Amino acid sequence: MAFDTLLQAKLEDAVRISEKRPHFIGFLDEAQQFQAEQYLMSKKDCSVMLWGGHEEAERKVIGFFPEYMEPSEEAFPLSAVSFTYRKTESHGHRDFLGAFMNLGVTRSSVGDILVGEGYTVAFVKEGMSQLFLQNLSKIGRTGVSVAEGCSRPLPAGRQLEPFTGIVASLRLDCVTACLLRCGREKAAETIRQGMVSVNHSENCSASYRLKPGDTVSIRKKGKFVLDLADARTGKGRLIVEFRKYL
């Protein structure tokens, strides 16, 4: 995946601005976060922190801080908005995001949307909660009560299902074949077609070697985290542990 030149320009501006005062970019998706981290590896004197409002956040704001200021979660210009509705009403992430977009809200202004039974929490840029309080009374055809902050434990959000697989090696084609439950030839073709990403960046190399902690995304098939690969079968094949995003 080519580097986002607009994001790079924003990062360069943020580094310069943060010499005098804090500066924030985002919310960023996971691919943008990865690119930002790659870019900032060369900026040794830059004090940076990512935060999305909760510990397991996927979408995050990146904060740049001057030398005199310690990075902290409290400094980030974001807030939570909670929505309460009947538990019998079934809503998904897209329902809430669509309602936000209808108010003219940009995607970069909205972080994670954690959907639960009768209760949803969204993380948004600071100051936007009033927009929702004043203008959002329904999600689809369902009435909702909107409040700043969150008075209950956060909904679980996206779940990950653990499972175990067996591979010949940690080459990308071997792991992809395991995840797709297909042969290596078909897996290699899937990779060549640009349908596989590693750590949120397209990877067309079948021989690329993965390591624990890497995220593998296969278009239309899902996203997986490789956790462990430290045991072998009697025939010497690797036993690997994954988690799949549900």
SULGI-V660880 format. One record per pair of residues at least 4 apart in sequence whose C-alpha atoms are under 8 Angstrom apart, sorted by sequence separation. I is the first residue (numbers start at 1). J is the second residue. If there is no record, write none. Layout:
i->I j->J
i->I j->J
//
This chain:
i->4 j->8
i->5 j->9
i->6 j->10
i->7 j->11
i->8 j->12
i->9 j->13
i->10 j->14
i->11 j->15
i->12 j->16
i->13 j->17
i->14 j->18
i->15 j->19
i->17 j->21
i->18 j->22
i->28 j->32
i->29 j->33
i->30 j->34
i->31 j->35
i->32 j->36
i->33 j->37
i->34 j->38
i->35 j->39
i->36 j->40
i->37 j->41
i->39 j->43
i->40 j->44
i->53 j->57
i->65 j->69
i->71 j->75
i->72 j->76
i->85 j->89
i->91 j->95
i->92 j->96
i->93 j->97
i->94 j->98
i->95 j->99
i->96 j->100
i->97 j->101
i->98 j->102
i->99 j->103
i->100 j->104
i->101 j->105
i->105 j->109
i->106 j->110
i->115 j->119
i->116 j->120
i->124 j->128
i->127 j->131
i->128 j->132
i->129 j->133
i->130 j->134
i->131 j->135
i->132 j->136
i->133 j->137
i->138 j->142
i->139 j->143
i->150 j->154
i->170 j->174
i->171 j->175
i->172 j->176
i->173 j->177
i->174 j->178
i->175 j->179
i->176 j->180
i->177 j->181
i->178 j->182
i->182 j->186
i->183 j->187
i->184 j->188
i->185 j->189
i->186 j->190
i->187 j->191
i->188 j->192
i->189 j->193
i->190 j->194
i->191 j->195
i->197 j->201
i->198 j->202
i->210 j->214
i->217 j->221
i->218 j->222
i->232 j->236
i->233 j->237
i->3 j->8
i->17 j->22
i->18 j->23
i->28 j->33
i->52 j->57
i->65 j->70
i->91 j->96
i->100 j->105
i->101 j->106
i->105 j->110
i->115 j->120
i->124 j->129
i->131 j->136
i->138 j->143
i->139 j->144
i->169 j->174
i->170 j->175
i->177 j->182
i->182 j->187
i->190 j->195
i->191 j->196
i->197 j->202
i->198 j->203
i->217 j->222
i->218 j->223
i->232 j->237
i->233 j->238
i->17 j->23
i->40 j->46
i->51 j->57
i->52 j->58
i->65 j->71
i->101 j->107
i->114 j->120
i->115 j->121
i->137 j->143
i->138 j->144
i->168 j->174
i->169 j->175
i->177 j->183
i->190 j->196
i->196 j->202
i->197 j->203
i->217 j->223
i->232 j->238
i->233 j->239
i->52 j->59
i->53 j->60
i->113 j->120
i->114 j->121
i->137 j->144
i->167 j->174
i->177 j->184
i->180 j->187
i->195 j->202
i->196 j->203
i->216 j->223
i->217 j->224
i->231 j->238
i->232 j->239
i->52 j->60
i->63 j->71
i->113 j->121
i->114 j->122
i->136 j->144
i->137 j->145
i->167 j->175
i->176 j->184
i->194 j->202
i->196 j->204
i->215 j->223
i->216 j->224
i->230 j->238
i->231 j->239
i->14 j->23
i->51 j->60
i->52 j->61
i->113 j->122
i->137 j->146
i->177 j->186
i->194 j->203
i->215 j->224
i->216 j->225
i->229 j->238
i->230 j->239
i->231 j->240
i->14 j->24
i->50 j->60
i->51 j->61
i->112 j->122
i->113 j->123
i->136 j->146
i->174 j->184
i->177 j->187
i->194 j->204
i->215 j->225
i->216 j->226
i->229 j->239
i->230 j->240
i->14 j->25
i->50 j->61
i->51 j->62
i->111 j->122
i->112 j->123
i->167 j->178
i->173 j->184
i->176 j->187
i->193 j->204
i->214 j->225
i->215 j->226
i->229 j->240
i->50 j->62
i->51 j->63
i->110 j->122
i->111 j->123
i->166 j->178
i->191 j->203
i->192 j->204
i->213 j->225
i->214 j->226
i->228 j->240
i->229 j->241
i->49 j->62
i->50 j->63
i->63 j->76
i->110 j->123
i->111 j->124
i->133 j->146
i->165 j->178
i->174 j->187
i->191 j->204
i->192 j->205
i->213 j->226
i->214 j->227
i->227 j->240
i->228 j->241
i->11 j->25
i->48 j->62
i->49 j->63
i->110 j->124
i->132 j->146
i->133 j->147
i->173 j->187
i->191 j->205
i->192 j->206
i->212 j->226
i->213 j->227
i->226 j->240
i->227 j->241
i->228 j->242
i->10 j->25
i->48 j->63
i->49 j->64
i->61 j->76
i->109 j->124
i->110 j->125
i->133 j->148
i->173 j->188
i->191 j->206
i->199 j->214
i->200 j->215
i->211 j->226
i->212 j->227
i->213 j->228
i->226 j->241
i->227 j->242
i->48 j->64
i->97 j->113
i->109 j->125
i->198 j->214
i->199 j->215
i->200 j->216
i->212 j->228
i->226 j->242
i->227 j->243
i->47 j->64
i->48 j->65
i->96 j->113
i->198 j->215
i->199 j->216
i->200 j->217
i->212 j->229
i->225 j->242
i->226 j->243
i->46 j->64
i->47 j->65
i->173 j->191
i->188 j->206
i->198 j->216
i->199 j->217
i->224 j->242
i->225 j->243
i->46 j->65
i->47 j->66
i->129 j->148
i->197 j->216
i->198 j->217
i->224 j->243
i->225 j->244
i->46 j->66
i->47 j->67
i->53 j->73
i->93 j->113
i->196 j->216
i->197 j->217
i->224 j->244
i->93 j->114
i->196 j->217
i->197 j->218
i->223 j->244
i->224 j->245
i->49 j->71
i->51 j->73
i->93 j->115
i->196 j->218
i->222 j->244
i->223 j->245
i->48 j->71
i->49 j->72
i->92 j->115
i->195 j->218
i->196 j->219
i->222 j->245
i->47 j->71
i->91 j->115
i->195 j->219
i->7 j->32
i->11 j->36
i->27 j->52
i->51 j->76
i->53 j->78
i->53 j->79
i->33 j->60
i->53 j->80
i->90 j->117
i->4 j->32
i->8 j->36
i->30 j->58
i->7 j->36
i->29 j->58
i->30 j->59
i->88 j->117
i->89 j->118
i->121 j->150
i->29 j->59
i->87 j->117
i->88 j->118
i->4 j->35
i->8 j->39
i->15 j->46
i->28 j->59
i->29 j->60
i->87 j->118
i->3 j->35
i->27 j->59
i->28 j->60
i->86 j->118
i->87 j->119
i->103 j->135
i->27 j->60
i->28 j->61
i->85 j->118
i->121 j->154
i->172 j->205
i->173 j->206
i->26 j->60
i->27 j->61
i->28 j->62
i->84 j->118
i->85 j->119
i->121 j->155
i->172 j->206
i->173 j->207
i->26 j->61
i->27 j->62
i->83 j->118
i->84 j->119
i->120 j->155
i->171 j->206
i->172 j->207
i->25 j->61
i->26 j->62
i->83 j->119
i->84 j->120
i->119 j->155
i->171 j->207
i->172 j->208
i->24 j->61
i->25 j->62
i->82 j->119
i->83 j->120
i->99 j->136
i->171 j->208
i->172 j->209
i->24 j->62
i->25 j->63
i->82 j->120
i->83 j->121
i->171 j->209
i->172 j->210
i->24 j->63
i->82 j->121
i->116 j->155
i->170 j->209
i->171 j->210
i->23 j->63
i->24 j->64
i->81 j->121
i->82 j->122
i->99 j->139
i->114 j->154
i->115 j->155
i->116 j->156
i->170 j->210
i->22 j->63
i->23 j->64
i->80 j->121
i->81 j->122
i->99 j->140
i->114 j->155
i->115 j->156
i->116 j->157
i->170 j->211
i->180 j->221
i->22 j->64
i->23 j->65
i->80 j->122
i->81 j->123
i->114 j->156
i->115 j->157
i->22 j->65
i->80 j->123
i->81 j->124
i->96 j->139
i->114 j->157
i->21 j->65
i->22 j->66
i->79 j->123
i->80 j->124
i->95 j->139
i->113 j->157
i->114 j->158
i->21 j->66
i->78 j->123
i->79 j->124
i->95 j->140
i->18 j->64
i->19 j->65
i->20 j->66
i->78 j->124
i->79 j->125
i->18 j->65
i->19 j->66
i->78 j->125
i->79 j->126
i->18 j->66
i->19 j->67
i->77 j->125
i->78 j->126
i->79 j->127
i->81 j->129
i->91 j->139
i->15 j->64
i->77 j->126
i->78 j->127
i->80 j->129
i->14 j->64
i->79 j->129
i->60 j->111
i->24 j->76
i->59 j->111
i->24 j->77
i->58 j->111
i->59 j->112
i->89 j->142
i->58 j->112
i->57 j->112
i->85 j->142
i->85 j->143
i->52 j->111
i->85 j->144
i->52 j->112
i->84 j->144
i->85 j->145
i->83 j->144
i->84 j->145
i->83 j->145
i->84 j->146
i->83 j->146
i->82 j->146
i->83 j->147
i->81 j->146
i->82 j->147
i->81 j->147
i->82 j->148
i->81 j->148
i->82 j->149
i->80 j->148
i->81 j->149
i->82 j->150
i->168 j->236
i->169 j->237
i->79 j->148
i->80 j->149
i->81 j->150
i->168 j->237
i->169 j->238
i->53 j->123
i->79 j->149
i->80 j->150
i->167 j->237
i->168 j->238
i->52 j->123
i->166 j->237
i->167 j->238
i->166 j->238
i->167 j->239
i->166 j->239
i->167 j->240
i->165 j->239
i->166 j->240
i->164 j->239
i->165 j->240
i->164 j->240
i->165 j->241
i->164 j->241
i->165 j->242
i->163 j->241
i->164 j->242
i->162 j->241
i->163 j->242
i->27 j->107
i->28 j->108
i->162 j->242
i->163 j->243
i->27 j->108
i->162 j->243
i->163 j->244
i->26 j->108
i->27 j->109
i->161 j->243
i->162 j->244
i->26 j->109
i->27 j->110
i->28 j->111
i->160 j->243
i->161 j->244
i->27 j->111
i->160 j->244
i->161 j->245
i->160 j->245
i->161 j->246
i->159 j->245
i->160 j->246
i->158 j->245
i->159 j->246
i->158 j->246
i->34 j->199
i->34 j->200
i->31 j->199
i->31 j->200
i->30 j->200
i->31 j->201
i->1 j->201
i->1 j->202
i->1 j->203
//
